């Protein structure tokens, strides 16, 4: 497995509209339309950058894992980093063989870009939640 480019940095926010206004109106960023991802329990937008993206995400309901994250970080905070990989299945298998923990059932789910994604346990990666996305 070889990591590809940094796809995005995800920031959990308590109010997506307010965060969009800050990035769009204060920073002059181009921001995508909101997208609900019920399978992941979030509503997201992407801030387009020349070399990557910033994902702003808010909880989609009280059972969202982001709701619990925001209880500990009420103003919002960086939630995860997303790296691209050429083959998500071989990456998963290599990581599992090396003792890394894959969150959920270990099977890729469809992410916001319509591509397979996996999340890796933060305790295995320097305290950082890692998302892998198929290139």
C-alpha positions in Angstrom: 0.0 0.0 0.0 1.2 3.5 -0.8 -0.6 6.6 0.3 -1.7 8.9 -2.5 -2.5 12.6 -2.2 -4.2 14.2 0.7 -7.8 14.3 -0.5 -9.3 16.5 2.2 -9.1 17.6 5.8 -12.5 17.3 7.5 -13.7 19.8 10.1 -16.7 19.0 12.3 -18.9 22.1 12.8 -22.0 22.7 14.9 -23.6 24.9 12.2 -22.9 24.1 8.6 -24.6 27.2 7.1 -22.5 29.5 9.4 -19.3 27.6 8.5 -20.1 27.8 4.8 -20.7 31.6 5.2 -17.3 32.0 6.9 -15.4 30.1 4.2 -17.3 31.7 1.3 -17.8 35.2 2.5 -14.8 35.8 4.8 -12.2 33.7 3.1 -13.5 33.9 -0.5 -13.6 30.2 -1.0 -15.7 28.2 -3.5 -18.0 25.9 -1.5 -20.0 23.0 -2.9 -23.7 22.5 -2.3 -24.6 20.6 0.9 -25.0 16.9 0.6 -26.6 14.6 3.1 -24.9 11.2 3.8 -27.3 9.2 6.0 -25.1 6.1 5.9 -22.4 8.2 7.6 -24.7 10.3 9.7 -23.5 13.6 8.3 -24.3 16.6 6.1 -21.2 17.9 4.2 -19.9 20.5 1.9 -16.5 20.7 0.3 -14.3 23.8 0.1 -12.4 23.6 -3.1 -8.7 24.4 -3.0 -6.1 24.4 -5.7 -4.4 21.2 -4.3 -7.0 19.6 -2.0 -10.3 20.2 -0.3 -11.6 21.0 3.2 -14.7 19.0 4.2 -17.1 20.8 6.6 -19.4 18.3 8.2 -22.3 18.6 10.7 -24.3 15.8 12.4 -27.3 14.5 10.6 -29.4 13.7 13.6 -28.6 13.1 17.3 -27.3 9.6 16.7 -24.5 10.8 14.4 -21.0 10.1 15.5 -20.3 13.8 14.8 -22.8 14.8 17.4 -20.8 13.0 20.1 -17.5 14.5 18.7 -19.1 18.0 18.9 -20.1 17.4 22.5 -16.4 17.3 23.3 -15.5 20.1 20.8 -18.6 22.4 20.8 -17.0 25.1 18.6 -15.9 22.5 16.1 -12.5 20.9 15.4 -10.5 18.9 12.8 -12.2 15.5 12.7 -10.1 13.4 10.2 -7.7 13.4 7.3 -8.5 11.6 4.1 -5.8 10.1 1.9 -6.3 8.5 -1.5 -5.2 4.9 -2.2 -5.0 3.1 -5.5 -6.7 -0.1 -4.2 -8.8 0.2 -1.1 -9.2 -3.6 -0.7 -5.5 -4.4 -0.8 -4.9 -1.4 1.5 -7.4 -2.7 3.9 -6.0 -6.3 3.8 -2.4 -5.1 4.3 -3.4 -2.8 7.2 -5.4 -5.5 8.9 -2.5 -8.0 8.5 -0.3 -5.4 10.2 -2.7 -5.1 13.2 -4.4 -1.8 12.2 -8.1 -1.6 13.2 -10.6 -0.8 10.5 -13.7 0.9 11.9 -17.2 -0.4 11.3 -17.6 -3.8 9.7 -14.3 -3.5 7.8 -16.0 -3.2 4.4 -15.7 0.0 2.4 -18.8 2.2 2.2 -19.6 4.8 -0.4 -18.3 8.2 0.6 -19.2 11.8 -0.4 -17.4 11.5 -3.7 -19.2 8.3 -4.7 -16.1 6.3 -4.1 -15.3 3.5 -1.6 -14.0 4.7 1.8 -12.7 3.1 5.0 -11.9 4.7 8.4 -8.9 3.7 10.5 -8.9 3.7 14.3 -7.2 6.9 15.6 -5.3 5.1 18.3 -3.4 3.2 15.6 -2.4 6.5 13.8 -1.0 9.0 16.2 -4.4 9.9 17.6 -5.8 10.9 14.2 -8.9 9.4 12.5 -7.8 8.5 9.0 -10.1 8.0 6.1 -8.9 6.1 3.0 -10.6 6.8 -0.3 -10.3 4.8 -3.5 -8.5 7.0 -6.1 
